[in-house]
Structure formats: C-alpha cells, structure tokens
C-alpha cells in the first residue's frame, strides 16, 4: 500500500477518478492502474519502470485509457522511450 498526496494535475485527476472497492469489508478508494502507470512513468525511477512492466504483464492496464491519460499529461514521449527500452 502506498499513499500519495495530490501535488500535480496528474495526481489530482487520479484521485478524482479513483474507484471504490471493498478490501476485507473496508470501503476503500483506489487509483486506476492507468493513472498509476502514468505516475510511475512521470517519476521515472528504475523501480517504477519495473512496476510498469509488472502491470503490463499482468494485463492490469487498459491501453486506450492509458493512452488518453498519457496524452492529457504530456507523457506520451516518456511512454515511447519506455517502450523502446523495454522492447514492447
């Protein structure tokens, strides 16, 4: 579990569009995988790139939604760089 404060437009959007789930009978709000991937790409640490690969390998990301988020937050070039390095 990780807590993030909304210090950027991307995180503000991610929080606004988070989804309600129940975890062990506790109501919780969780960011969509597409927003989490965008945040990891924006942060750009090696461990973030490894997590992006995990999300992709698990099929947790809806590509069309990710593309929209990346476009809105000017992260398309980072995505392309990541794909090139990762041979995706």
C-alpha positions in Angstrom: 0.0 0.0 0.0 1.2 3.5 -0.8 -0.3 6.9 0.0 0.2 9.7 -2.4 -0.8 13.4 -2.0 -2.2 15.3 -4.9 0.7 17.7 -5.7 0.2 17.6 -9.5 -2.6 17.7 -12.1 -2.0 14.0 -12.8 -2.4 13.0 -9.2 -5.4 15.3 -8.8 -7.1 13.6 -11.8 -6.0 10.1 -10.5 -7.7 10.8 -7.1 -10.8 12.3 -8.7 -11.2 9.2 -10.9 -10.3 6.6 -8.3 -12.7 3.7 -7.8 -14.5 2.4 -4.7 -13.7 -1.1 -3.7 -14.1 -3.2 -0.5 -10.9 -4.7 0.9 -11.6 -7.1 3.8 -15.0 -5.5 4.3 -13.4 -2.0 4.5 -14.5 0.5 1.9 -11.5 2.0 0.1 -10.7 4.2 -2.9 -8.1 3.0 -5.3 -6.5 4.8 -8.3 -6.9 3.1 -11.7 -4.0 1.2 -13.0 -3.7 3.6 -15.9 -3.1 6.5 -13.6 -0.6 4.6 -11.5 1.4 3.7 -14.6 1.4 7.3 -15.7 2.6 8.4 -12.3 5.4 5.7 -12.4 6.4 6.9 -15.9 6.4 10.5 -14.7 8.6 9.6 -11.6 11.0 7.7 -13.8 12.9 5.6 -11.3 14.2 2.1 -12.2 11.9 0.5 -9.7 8.9 2.4 -11.2 9.8 1.1 -14.7 9.9 -2.5 -13.2 6.5 -1.9 -11.7 5.1 -0.7 -15.1 6.3 -3.9 -16.7 4.6 -5.9 -13.9 1.3 -4.0 -14.6 1.6 -4.7 -18.3 2.5 -8.4 -17.9 -0.5 -8.9 -15.5 -2.8 -7.3 -18.0 -3.9 -4.7 -15.5 -3.8 -1.8 -17.9 -6.4 -0.8 -20.5 -4.3 0.6 -23.3 -6.8 3.0 -24.7 -7.3 4.6 -21.2 -3.6 4.7 -20.6 -3.1 6.5 -23.9 -5.7 9.1 -23.0 -4.1 9.7 -19.6 -0.6 9.9 -21.1 -1.7 12.3 -23.8 -3.5 14.7 -21.3 -0.5 14.9 -19.1 2.1 15.2 -21.8 3.7 11.8 -21.0 3.5 10.2 -24.5 7.2 10.7 -25.2 8.1 9.1 -21.9 5.9 6.1 -22.8 7.5 5.8 -26.2 11.0 5.9 -24.6 10.0 3.3 -22.1 8.6 1.0 -24.8 11.8 1.4 -26.8 14.0 0.4 -23.8 11.7 -2.4 -22.8 11.3 -3.8 -26.3 7.5 -3.6 -26.1 
